[in-house]
């Protein structure tokens, strides 16, 4: 099976980062948005940050 953390299988992730450690900038911005936004509005207000984080994760070859 494909392992996105294995640099031999995934050239997009040459350092072998695990999902928890990839994209710390977009992850932090996304999390801060959800923590600082009322839950009834968070999905809409944080959508762009979520999309940026998903794009970053996919850039490392993770399927999200």
PDB file of N, CA, C, O and CB in Angstrom:
ATOM      1  N   UNK A   1       0.829  -1.214   0.000  1.00  0.00           N
ATOM      2  CA  UNK A   1       0.000   0.000   0.000  1.00  0.00           C
ATOM      3  C   UNK A   1       0.862   1.263   0.000  1.00  0.00           C
ATOM      4  O   UNK A   1       1.974   1.275   0.529  1.00  0.00           O
ATOM      5  CB  UNK A   1      -0.937   0.007   1.220  1.00  0.00           C
ATOM      6  N   UNK A   2       0.330   2.312  -0.600  1.00  0.00           N
ATOM      7  CA  UNK A   2       1.032   3.597  -0.694  1.00  0.00           C
ATOM      8  C   UNK A   2       1.173   4.234   0.678  1.00  0.00           C
ATOM      9  O   UNK A   2       0.198   4.353   1.420  1.00  0.00           O
ATOM     10  CB  UNK A   2       0.292   4.550  -1.644  1.00  0.00           C
ATOM     11  N   UNK A   3       2.387   4.640   1.012  1.00  0.00           N
ATOM     12  CA  UNK A   3       2.656   5.323   2.281  1.00  0.00           C
ATOM     13  C   UNK A   3       3.170   6.722   1.967  1.00  0.00           C
ATOM     14  O   UNK A   3       4.317   6.871   1.548  1.00  0.00           O
ATOM     15  CB  UNK A   3       3.692   4.527   3.157  1.00  0.00           C
ATOM     16  N   UNK A   4       2.337   7.761   2.161  1.00  0.00           N
ATOM     17  CA  UNK A   4       2.759   9.118   1.813  1.00  0.00           C
ATOM     18  C   UNK A   4       3.914   9.633   2.663  1.00  0.00           C
ATOM     19  O   UNK A   4       4.522  10.646   2.320  1.00  0.00           O
ATOM     20  CB  UNK A   4       1.597  10.055   1.943  1.00  0.00           C
ATOM     21  N   UNK A   5       4.229   8.954   3.767  1.00  0.00           N
ATOM     22  CA  UNK A   5       5.347   9.387   4.602  1.00  0.00           C
ATOM     23  C   UNK A   5       6.665   8.736   4.193  1.00  0.00           C
ATOM     24  O   UNK A   5       7.707   9.051   4.768  1.00  0.00           O
ATOM     25  CB  UNK A   5       5.057   9.076   6.054  1.00  0.00           C
ATOM     26  N   UNK A   6       6.639   7.845   3.221  1.00  0.00           N
ATOM     27  CA  UNK A   6       7.842   7.161   2.752  1.00  0.00           C
ATOM     28  C   UNK A   6       8.410   7.901   1.540  1.00  0.00           C
ATOM     29  O   UNK A   6       7.818   7.864   0.461  1.00  0.00           O
ATOM     30  CB  UNK A   6       7.533   5.677   2.397  1.00  0.00           C
ATOM     31  N   UNK A   7       9.550   8.570   1.709  1.00  0.00           N
ATOM     32  CA  UNK A   7      10.113   9.335   0.593  1.00  0.00           C
ATOM     33  C   UNK A   7      10.401   8.492  -0.652  1.00  0.00           C
ATOM     34  O   UNK A   7      10.414   9.022  -1.763  1.00  0.00           O
ATOM     35  CB  UNK A   7      11.380  10.005   1.036  1.00  0.00           C
ATOM     36  N   UNK A   8      10.628   7.204  -0.480  1.00  0.00           N
ATOM     37  CA  UNK A   8      10.875   6.349  -1.644  1.00  0.00           C
ATOM     38  C   UNK A   8       9.610   6.171  -2.472  1.00  0.00           C
ATOM     39  O   UNK A   8       9.682   6.021  -3.691  1.00  0.00           O
ATOM     40  CB  UNK A   8      11.409   4.983  -1.202  1.00  0.00           C
ATOM     41  N   UNK A   9       8.455   6.185  -1.818  1.00  0.00           N
ATOM     42  CA  UNK A   9       7.180   6.034  -2.522  1.00  0.00           C
ATOM     43  C   UNK A   9       6.590   7.386  -2.921  1.00  0.00           C
ATOM     44  O   UNK A   9       5.828   7.472  -3.884  1.00  0.00           O
ATOM     45  CB  UNK A   9       6.184   5.272  -1.649  1.00  0.00           C
ATOM     46  N   UNK A  10       6.938   8.431  -2.188  1.00  0.00           N
ATOM     47  CA  UNK A  10       6.296   9.725  -2.388  1.00  0.00           C
ATOM     48  C   UNK A  10       7.331  10.832  -2.546  1.00  0.00           C
ATOM     49  O   UNK A  10       7.809  11.371  -1.548  1.00  0.00           O
ATOM     50  CB  UNK A  10       5.362  10.041  -1.222  1.00  0.00           C
ATOM     51  N   UNK A  11       7.684  11.177  -3.773  1.00  0.00           N
ATOM     52  CA  UNK A  11       8.676  12.240  -3.982  1.00  0.00           C
ATOM     53  C   UNK A  11       8.187  13.622  -3.548  1.00  0.00           C
ATOM     54  O   UNK A  11       8.998  14.536  -3.400  1.00  0.00           O
ATOM     55  CB  UNK A  11       9.067  12.287  -5.437  1.00  0.00           C
ATOM     56  N   UNK A  12       6.887  13.792  -3.343  1.00  0.00           N
ATOM     57  CA  UNK A  12       6.353  15.075  -2.887  1.00  0.00           C
ATOM     58  C   UNK A  12       6.694  15.336  -1.419  1.00  0.00           C
ATOM     59  O   UNK A  12       6.587  16.468  -0.948  1.00  0.00           O
ATOM     60  CB  UNK A  12       4.836  15.116  -3.085  1.00  0.00           C
ATOM     61  N   UNK A  13       7.101  14.300  -0.704  1.00  0.00           N
ATOM     62  CA  UNK A  13       7.393  14.404   0.724  1.00  0.00           C
ATOM     63  C   UNK A  13       8.802  13.860   1.005  1.00  0.00           C
ATOM     64  O   UNK A  13       8.949  12.823   1.650  1.00  0.00           O
ATOM     65  CB  UNK A  13       6.328  13.633   1.563  1.00  0.00           C
ATOM     66  N   UNK A  14       9.840  14.565   0.517  1.00  0.00           N
ATOM     67  CA  UNK A  14      11.205  14.027   0.635  1.00  0.00           C
ATOM     68  C   UNK A  14      11.707  13.902   2.070  1.00  0.00           C
ATOM     69  O   UNK A  14      12.623  13.123   2.335  1.00  0.00           O
ATOM     70  CB  UNK A  14      12.150  14.896  -0.130  1.00  0.00           C
ATOM     71  N   UNK A  15      11.118  14.661   3.004  1.00  0.00           N
ATOM     72  CA  UNK A  15      11.549  14.579   4.405  1.00  0.00           C
ATOM     73  C   UNK A  15      10.795  13.519   5.186  1.00  0.00           C
ATOM     74  O   UNK A  15      11.125  13.257   6.342  1.00  0.00           O
ATOM     75  CB  UNK A  15      11.374  15.916   5.081  1.00  0.00           C
ATOM     76  N   UNK A  16       9.784  12.902   4.575  1.00  0.00           N
ATOM     77  CA  UNK A  16       9.015  11.866   5.253  1.00  0.00           C
ATOM     78  C   UNK A  16       8.149  12.393   6.375  1.00  0.00           C
ATOM     79  O   UNK A  16       7.950  11.717   7.384  1.00  0.00           O
ATOM     80  CB  UNK A  16       9.932  10.832   5.790  1.00  0.00           C
ATOM     81  N   UNK A  17       7.629  13.609   6.202  1.00  0.00           N
ATOM     82  CA  UNK A  17       6.789  14.206   7.238  1.00  0.00           C
ATOM     83  C   UNK A  17       5.504  13.419   7.436  1.00  0.00           C
ATOM     84  O   UNK A  17       4.915  12.915   6.479  1.00  0.00           O
ATOM     85  CB  UNK A  17       6.464  15.650   6.888  1.00  0.00           C
ATOM     86  N   UNK A  18       5.080  13.321   8.685  1.00  0.00           N
ATOM     87  CA  UNK A  18       3.784  12.720   8.990  1.00  0.00           C
ATOM     88  C   UNK A  18       2.718  13.807   8.878  1.00  0.00           C
ATOM     89  O   UNK A  18       3.042  14.992   8.956  1.00  0.00           O
ATOM     90  CB  UNK A  18       3.778  12.066  10.418  1.00  0.00           C
ATOM     91  N   UNK A  19       1.451  13.427   8.697  1.00  0.00           N
ATOM     92  CA  UNK A  19       0.399  14.440   8.528  1.00  0.00           C
ATOM     93  C   UNK A  19       0.352  15.471   9.655  1.00  0.00           C
ATOM     94  O   UNK A  19       0.049  16.639   9.415  1.00  0.00           O
ATOM     95  CB  UNK A  19      -0.941  13.761   8.428  1.00  0.00           C
ATOM     96  N   UNK A  20       0.648  15.048  10.868  1.00  0.00           N
ATOM     97  CA  UNK A  20       0.582  15.979  12.001  1.00  0.00           C
ATOM     98  C   UNK A  20       1.644  17.064  11.928  1.00  0.00           C
ATOM     99  O   UNK A  20       1.487  18.125  12.533  1.00  0.00           O
ATOM    100  CB  UNK A  20       0.727  15.224  13.301  1.00  0.00           C
ATOM    101  N   UNK A  21       2.720  16.812  11.196  1.00  0.00           N
ATOM    102  CA  UNK A  21       3.855  17.738  11.163  1.00  0.00           C
ATOM    103  C   UNK A  21       3.959  18.512   9.852  1.00  0.00           C
ATOM    104  O   UNK A  21       4.750  19.449   9.746  1.00  0.00           O
ATOM    105  CB  UNK A  21       5.136  16.980  11.398  1.00  0.00           C
ATOM    106  N   UNK A  22       3.180  18.134   8.872  1.00  0.00           N
ATOM    107  CA  UNK A  22       3.208  18.823   7.584  1.00  0.00           C
ATOM    108  C   UNK A  22       2.360  20.094   7.670  1.00  0.00           C
ATOM    109  O   UNK A  22       1.357  20.127   8.382  1.00  0.00           O
ATOM    110  CB  UNK A  22       2.694  17.892   6.444  1.00  0.00           C
ATOM    111  N   UNK A  23       2.752  21.100   6.968  1.00  0.00           N
ATOM    112  CA  UNK A  23       1.975  22.345   6.828  1.00  0.00           C
ATOM    113  C   UNK A  23       1.653  23.025   8.162  1.00  0.00           C
ATOM    114  O   UNK A  23       0.487  23.327   8.417  1.00  0.00           O
ATOM    115  CB  UNK A  23       0.686  22.054   6.102  1.00  0.00           C
ATOM    116  N   UNK A  24       2.644  23.276   9.016  1.00  0.00           N
ATOM    117  CA  UNK A  24       2.336  23.881  10.318  1.00  0.00           C
ATOM    118  C   UNK A  24       1.738  25.284  10.219  1.00  0.00           C
ATOM    119  O   UNK A  24       0.945  25.681  11.073  1.00  0.00           O
ATOM    120  CB  UNK A  24       3.583  23.938  11.152  1.00  0.00           C
ATOM    121  N   UNK A  25       2.116  26.039   9.179  1.00  0.00           N
ATOM    122  CA  UNK A  25       1.593  27.401   9.059  1.00  0.00           C
ATOM    123  C   UNK A  25       0.094  27.408   8.777  1.00  0.00           C
ATOM    124  O   UNK A  25      -0.664  28.126   9.429  1.00  0.00           O
ATOM    125  CB  UNK A  25       2.330  28.152   7.956  1.00  0.00           C
ATOM    126  N   UNK A  26      -0.329  26.602   7.797  1.00  0.00           N
ATOM    127  CA  UNK A  26      -1.754  26.596   7.464  1.00  0.00           C
ATOM    128  C   UNK A  26      -2.565  25.892   8.543  1.00  0.00           C
ATOM    129  O   UNK A  26      -3.720  26.244   8.780  1.00  0.00           O
ATOM    130  CB  UNK A  26      -1.984  25.919   6.110  1.00  0.00           C
ATOM    131  N   UNK A  27      -1.969  24.906   9.194  1.00  0.00           N
ATOM    132  CA  UNK A  27      -2.666  24.201  10.277  1.00  0.00           C
ATOM    133  C   UNK A  27      -2.928  25.156  11.439  1.00  0.00           C
ATOM    134  O   UNK A  27      -4.029  25.182  11.989  1.00  0.00           O
ATOM    135  CB  UNK A  27      -1.841  22.977  10.760  1.00  0.00           C
ATOM    136  N   UNK A  28      -1.926  25.931  11.806  1.00  0.00           N
ATOM    137  CA  UNK A  28      -2.049  26.868  12.919  1.00  0.00           C
ATOM    138  C   UNK A  28      -3.098  27.941  12.614  1.00  0.00           C
ATOM    139  O   UNK A  28      -3.926  28.263  13.467  1.00  0.00           O
ATOM    140  CB  UNK A  28      -0.690  27.522  13.220  1.00  0.00           C
ATOM    141  N   UNK A  29      -3.062  28.491  11.406  1.00  0.00           N
ATOM    142  CA  UNK A  29      -4.029  29.523  11.029  1.00  0.00           C
ATOM    143  C   UNK A  29      -5.449  28.962  11.046  1.00  0.00           C
ATOM    144  O   UNK A  29      -6.377  29.618  11.519  1.00  0.00           O
ATOM    145  CB  UNK A  29      -3.697  30.092   9.634  1.00  0.00           C
ATOM    146  N   UNK A  30      -5.609  27.759  10.531  1.00  0.00           N
ATOM    147  CA  UNK A  30      -6.927  27.108  10.524  1.00  0.00           C
ATOM    148  C   UNK A  30      -7.427  26.894  11.951  1.00  0.00           C
ATOM    149  O   UNK A  30      -8.568  27.223  12.275  1.00  0.00           O
ATOM    150  CB  UNK A  30      -6.863  25.757   9.774  1.00  0.00           C
ATOM    151  N   UNK A  31      -6.561  26.339  12.798  1.00  0.00           N
ATOM    152  CA  UNK A  31      -6.959  26.057  14.173  1.00  0.00           C
ATOM    153  C   UNK A  31      -7.295  27.337  14.934  1.00  0.00           C
ATOM    154  O   UNK A  31      -8.280  27.381  15.671  1.00  0.00           O
ATOM    155  CB  UNK A  31      -5.852  25.297  14.895  1.00  0.00           C
ATOM    156  N   UNK A  32      -6.477  28.382  14.757  1.00  0.00           N
ATOM    157  CA  UNK A  32      -6.754  29.655  15.430  1.00  0.00           C
ATOM    158  C   UNK A  32      -8.108  30.206  15.019  1.00  0.00           C
ATOM    159  O   UNK A  32      -8.855  30.723  15.849  1.00  0.00           O
ATOM    160  CB  UNK A  32      -5.658  30.678  15.120  1.00  0.00           C
ATOM    161  N   UNK A  33      -8.419  30.093  13.736  1.00  0.00           N
ATOM    162  CA  UNK A  33      -9.708  30.589  13.251  1.00  0.00           C
ATOM    163  C   UNK A  33     -10.859  29.876  13.951  1.00  0.00           C
ATOM    164  O   UNK A  33     -11.805  30.518  14.409  1.00  0.00           O
ATOM    165  CB  UNK A  33      -9.820  30.406  11.729  1.00  0.00           C
ATOM    166  N   UNK A  34     -10.779  28.562  14.033  1.00  0.00           N
ATOM    167  CA  UNK A  34     -11.861  27.809  14.672  1.00  0.00           C
ATOM    168  C   UNK A  34     -11.956  28.112  16.167  1.00  0.00           C
ATOM    169  O   UNK A  34     -13.052  28.128  16.726  1.00  0.00           O
ATOM    170  CB  UNK A  34     -11.656  26.310  14.460  1.00  0.00           C
ATOM    171  N   UNK A  35     -10.822  28.351  16.812  1.00  0.00           N
ATOM    172  CA  UNK A  35     -10.832  28.631  18.244  1.00  0.00           C
ATOM    173  C   UNK A  35     -11.380  30.031  18.548  1.00  0.00           C
ATOM    174  O   UNK A  35     -11.982  30.246  19.600  1.00  0.00           O
ATOM    175  CB  UNK A  35      -9.422  28.489  18.811  1.00  0.00           C
ATOM    176  N   UNK A  36     -11.175  30.976  17.635  1.00  0.00           N
ATOM    177  CA  UNK A  36     -11.563  32.367  17.884  1.00  0.00           C
ATOM    178  C   UNK A  36     -12.909  32.745  17.272  1.00  0.00           C
ATOM    179  O   UNK A  36     -13.387  33.862  17.473  1.00  0.00           O
ATOM    180  CB  UNK A  36     -10.504  33.286  17.349  1.00  0.00           C
ATOM    181  N   UNK A  37     -13.515  31.837  16.537  1.00  0.00           N
ATOM    182  CA  UNK A  37     -14.776  32.125  15.847  1.00  0.00           C
ATOM    183  C   UNK A  37     -15.904  31.342  16.488  1.00  0.00           C
ATOM    184  O   UNK A  37     -15.735  30.175  16.844  1.00  0.00           O
ATOM    185  CB  UNK A  37     -14.675  31.787  14.343  1.00  0.00           C
ATOM    186  N   UNK A  38     -17.044  31.975  16.634  1.00  0.00           N
ATOM    187  CA  UNK A  38     -18.222  31.301  17.172  1.00  0.00           C
ATOM    188  C   UNK A  38     -18.526  30.074  16.321  1.00  0.00           C
ATOM    189  O   UNK A  38     -18.458  30.122  15.093  1.00  0.00           O
ATOM    190  CB  UNK A  38     -19.447  32.260  17.214  1.00  0.00           C
ATOM    191  N   UNK A  39     -18.859  28.982  16.987  1.00  0.00           N
ATOM    192  CA  UNK A  39     -19.049  27.711  16.278  1.00  0.00           C
ATOM    193  C   UNK A  39     -20.124  27.790  15.201  1.00  0.00           C
ATOM    194  O   UNK A  39     -20.055  27.069  14.205  1.00  0.00           O
ATOM    195  CB  UNK A  39     -19.406  26.622  17.263  1.00  0.00           C
ATOM    196  N   UNK A  40     -21.114  28.654  15.388  1.00  0.00           N
ATOM    197  CA  UNK A  40     -22.179  28.756  14.387  1.00  0.00           C
ATOM    198  C   UNK A  40     -21.695  29.442  13.106  1.00  0.00           C
ATOM    199  O   UNK A  40     -22.335  29.317  12.062  1.00  0.00           O
ATOM    200  CB  UNK A  40     -23.370  29.520  14.966  1.00  0.00           C
ATOM    201  N   UNK A  41     -20.577  30.160  13.175  1.00  0.00           N
ATOM    202  CA  UNK A  41     -20.063  30.876  12.016  1.00  0.00           C
ATOM    203  C   UNK A  41     -18.732  30.323  11.518  1.00  0.00           C
ATOM    204  O   UNK A  41     -18.270  30.711  10.446  1.00  0.00           O
ATOM    205  CB  UNK A  41     -19.908  32.332  12.347  1.00  0.00           C
ATOM    206  N   UNK A  42     -18.115  29.431  12.271  1.00  0.00           N
ATOM    207  CA  UNK A  42     -16.752  28.982  11.967  1.00  0.00           C
ATOM    208  C   UNK A  42     -16.633  28.301  10.610  1.00  0.00           C
ATOM    209  O   UNK A  42     -15.671  28.551   9.884  1.00  0.00           O
ATOM    210  CB  UNK A  42     -16.276  28.038  13.039  1.00  0.00           C
ATOM    211  N   UNK A  43     -17.575  27.458  10.255  1.00  0.00           N
ATOM    212  CA  UNK A  43     -17.471  26.747   8.974  1.00  0.00           C
ATOM    213  C   UNK A  43     -17.334  27.728   7.813  1.00  0.00           C
ATOM    214  O   UNK A  43     -16.517  27.530   6.914  1.00  0.00           O
ATOM    215  CB  UNK A  43     -18.700  25.843   8.758  1.00  0.00           C
ATOM    216  N   UNK A  44     -18.144  28.789   7.842  1.00  0.00           N
ATOM    217  CA  UNK A  44     -18.115  29.755   6.748  1.00  0.00           C
ATOM    218  C   UNK A  44     -16.889  30.666   6.841  1.00  0.00           C
ATOM    219  O   UNK A  44     -16.210  30.897   5.840  1.00  0.00           O
ATOM    220  CB  UNK A  44     -19.393  30.594   6.751  1.00  0.00           C
ATOM    221  N   UNK A  45     -16.605  31.179   8.032  1.00  0.00           N
ATOM    222  CA  UNK A  45     -15.516  32.147   8.193  1.00  0.00           C
ATOM    223  C   UNK A  45     -14.139  31.516   8.031  1.00  0.00           C
ATOM    224  O   UNK A  45     -13.196  32.204   7.641  1.00  0.00           O
ATOM    225  CB  UNK A  45     -15.608  32.805   9.549  1.00  0.00           C
ATOM    226  N   UNK A  46     -14.001  30.231   8.318  1.00  0.00           N
ATOM    227  CA  UNK A  46     -12.702  29.569   8.261  1.00  0.00           C
ATOM    228  C   UNK A  46     -12.510  28.737   6.996  1.00  0.00           C
ATOM    229  O   UNK A  46     -11.475  28.094   6.824  1.00  0.00           O
ATOM    230  CB  UNK A  46     -12.527  28.691   9.468  1.00  0.00           C
ATOM    231  N   UNK A  47     -13.499  28.750   6.119  1.00  0.00           N
ATOM    232  CA  UNK A  47     -13.473  27.888   4.933  1.00  0.00           C
ATOM    233  C   UNK A  47     -12.214  28.094   4.092  1.00  0.00           C
ATOM    234  O   UNK A  47     -11.602  27.118   3.659  1.00  0.00           O
ATOM    235  CB  UNK A  47     -14.704  28.145   4.079  1.00  0.00           C
ATOM    236  N   UNK A  48     -11.819  29.335   3.855  1.00  0.00           N
ATOM    237  CA  UNK A  48     -10.650  29.596   3.009  1.00  0.00           C
ATOM    238  C   UNK A  48      -9.374  29.034   3.653  1.00  0.00           C
ATOM    239  O   UNK A  48      -8.520  28.481   2.960  1.00  0.00           O
ATOM    240  CB  UNK A  48     -10.497  31.116   2.758  1.00  0.00           C
ATOM    241  N   UNK A  49      -9.250  29.177   4.977  1.00  0.00           N
ATOM    242  CA  UNK A  49      -8.072  28.638   5.671  1.00  0.00           C
ATOM    243  C   UNK A  49      -8.052  27.114   5.615  1.00  0.00           C
ATOM    244  O   UNK A  49      -6.991  26.505   5.486  1.00  0.00           O
ATOM    245  CB  UNK A  49      -8.046  29.109   7.136  1.00  0.00           C
ATOM    246  N   UNK A  50      -9.220  26.508   5.711  1.00  0.00           N
ATOM    247  CA  UNK A  50      -9.316  25.053   5.603  1.00  0.00           C
ATOM    248  C   UNK A  50      -8.878  24.618   4.204  1.00  0.00           C
ATOM    249  O   UNK A  50      -8.131  23.651   4.057  1.00  0.00           O
ATOM    250  CB  UNK A  50     -10.765  24.567   5.902  1.00  0.00           C
ATOM    251  N   UNK A  51      -9.341  25.325   3.189  1.00  0.00           N
ATOM    252  CA  UNK A  51      -8.979  24.983   1.811  1.00  0.00           C
ATOM    253  C   UNK A  51      -7.478  25.146   1.579  1.00  0.00           C
ATOM    254  O   UNK A  51      -6.872  24.338   0.875  1.00  0.00           O
ATOM    255  CB  UNK A  51      -9.760  25.858   0.819  1.00  0.00           C
ATOM    256  N   UNK A  52      -6.875  26.179   2.163  1.00  0.00           N
ATOM    257  CA  UNK A  52      -5.434  26.374   2.030  1.00  0.00           C
ATOM    258  C   UNK A  52      -4.674  25.223   2.686  1.00  0.00           C
ATOM    259  O   UNK A  52      -3.667  24.757   2.153  1.00  0.00           O
ATOM    260  CB  UNK A  52      -5.012  27.715   2.652  1.00  0.00           C
ATOM    261  N   UNK A  53      -5.155  24.768   3.840  1.00  0.00           N
ATOM    262  CA  UNK A  53      -4.492  23.663   4.528  1.00  0.00           C
ATOM    263  C   UNK A  53      -4.638  22.362   3.727  1.00  0.00           C
ATOM    264  O   UNK A  53      -3.684  21.592   3.613  1.00  0.00           O
ATOM    265  CB  UNK A  53      -5.074  23.488   5.950  1.00  0.00           C
ATOM    266  N   UNK A  54      -5.807  22.123   3.185  1.00  0.00           N
ATOM    267  CA  UNK A  54      -6.025  20.932   2.363  1.00  0.00           C
ATOM    268  C   UNK A  54      -5.091  20.965   1.148  1.00  0.00           C
ATOM    269  O   UNK A  54      -4.487  19.950   0.801  1.00  0.00           O
ATOM    270  CB  UNK A  54      -7.513  20.840   1.908  1.00  0.00           C
ATOM    271  N   UNK A  55      -4.973  22.114   0.512  1.00  0.00           N
ATOM    272  CA  UNK A  55      -4.099  22.236  -0.652  1.00  0.00           C
ATOM    273  C   UNK A  55      -2.644  21.959  -0.271  1.00  0.00           C
ATOM    274  O   UNK A  55      -1.918  21.299  -1.014  1.00  0.00           O
ATOM    275  CB  UNK A  55      -4.228  23.635  -1.275  1.00  0.00           C
ATOM    276  N   UNK A  56      -2.229  22.460   0.873  1.00  0.00           N
ATOM    277  CA  UNK A  56      -0.865  22.217   1.334  1.00  0.00           C
ATOM    278  C   UNK A  56      -0.649  20.727   1.589  1.00  0.00           C
ATOM    279  O   UNK A  56       0.358  20.167   1.157  1.00  0.00           O
ATOM    280  CB  UNK A  56      -0.570  23.029   2.611  1.00  0.00           C
ATOM    281  N   UNK A  57      -1.574  20.090   2.277  1.00  0.00           N
ATOM    282  CA  UNK A  57      -1.447  18.659   2.574  1.00  0.00           C
ATOM    283  C   UNK A  57      -1.388  17.838   1.286  1.00  0.00           C
ATOM    284  O   UNK A  57      -0.592  16.905   1.175  1.00  0.00           O
ATOM    285  CB  UNK A  57      -2.623  18.185   3.450  1.00  0.00           C
ATOM    286  N   UNK A  58      -2.228  18.187   0.322  1.00  0.00           N
ATOM    287  CA  UNK A  58      -2.204  17.473  -0.961  1.00  0.00           C
ATOM    288  C   UNK A  58      -0.883  17.694  -1.683  1.00  0.00           C
ATOM    289  O   UNK A  58      -0.421  16.825  -2.422  1.00  0.00           O
ATOM    290  CB  UNK A  58      -3.370  17.926  -1.851  1.00  0.00           C
ATOM    291  N   UNK A  59      -0.275  18.859  -1.468  1.00  0.00           N
ATOM    292  CA  UNK A  59       1.022  19.154  -2.054  1.00  0.00           C
ATOM    293  C   UNK A  59       2.111  18.212  -1.553  1.00  0.00           C
ATOM    294  O   UNK A  59       3.115  17.995  -2.232  1.00  0.00           O
ATOM    295  CB  UNK A  59       1.405  20.580  -1.758  1.00  0.00           C
ATOM    296  N   UNK A  60       1.904  17.651  -0.354  1.00  0.00           N
ATOM    297  CA  UNK A  60       2.828  16.668   0.192  1.00  0.00           C
ATOM    298  C   UNK A  60       2.418  15.248  -0.163  1.00  0.00           C
ATOM    299  O   UNK A  60       3.082  14.295   0.244  1.00  0.00           O
ATOM    300  CB  UNK A  60       2.919  16.816   1.694  1.00  0.00           C
ATOM    301  N   UNK A  61       1.342  15.094  -0.912  1.00  0.00           N
ATOM    302  CA  UNK A  61       0.913  13.782  -1.359  1.00  0.00           C
ATOM    303  C   UNK A  61      -0.082  13.094  -0.441  1.00  0.00           C
ATOM    304  O   UNK A  61      -0.400  11.921  -0.636  1.00  0.00           O
ATOM    305  CB  UNK A  61       2.090  12.920  -1.520  1.00  0.00           C
ATOM    306  N   UNK A  62      -0.583  13.822   0.572  1.00  0.00           N
ATOM    307  CA  UNK A  62      -1.586  13.222   1.464  1.00  0.00           C
ATOM    308  C   UNK A  62      -2.952  13.298   0.807  1.00  0.00           C
ATOM    309  O   UNK A  62      -3.277  14.286   0.150  1.00  0.00           O
ATOM    310  CB  UNK A  62      -1.607  13.933   2.849  1.00  0.00           C
ATOM    311  N   UNK A  63      -3.741  12.270   0.982  1.00  0.00           N
ATOM    312  CA  UNK A  63      -5.089  12.229   0.411  1.00  0.00           C
ATOM    313  C   UNK A  63      -6.065  12.734   1.474  1.00  0.00           C
ATOM    314  O   UNK A  63      -6.414  12.018   2.413  1.00  0.00           O
ATOM    315  CB  UNK A  63      -5.470  10.774  -0.068  1.00  0.00           C
ATOM    316  N   UNK A  64      -6.495  13.978   1.301  1.00  0.00           N
ATOM    317  CA  UNK A  64      -7.440  14.579   2.247  1.00  0.00           C
ATOM    318  C   UNK A  64      -8.631  15.135   1.509  1.00  0.00           C
ATOM    319  O   UNK A  64      -9.541  15.684   2.130  1.00  0.00           O
ATOM    320  CB  UNK A  64      -6.768  15.682   3.073  1.00  0.00           C
TER     321      UNK A  64
END
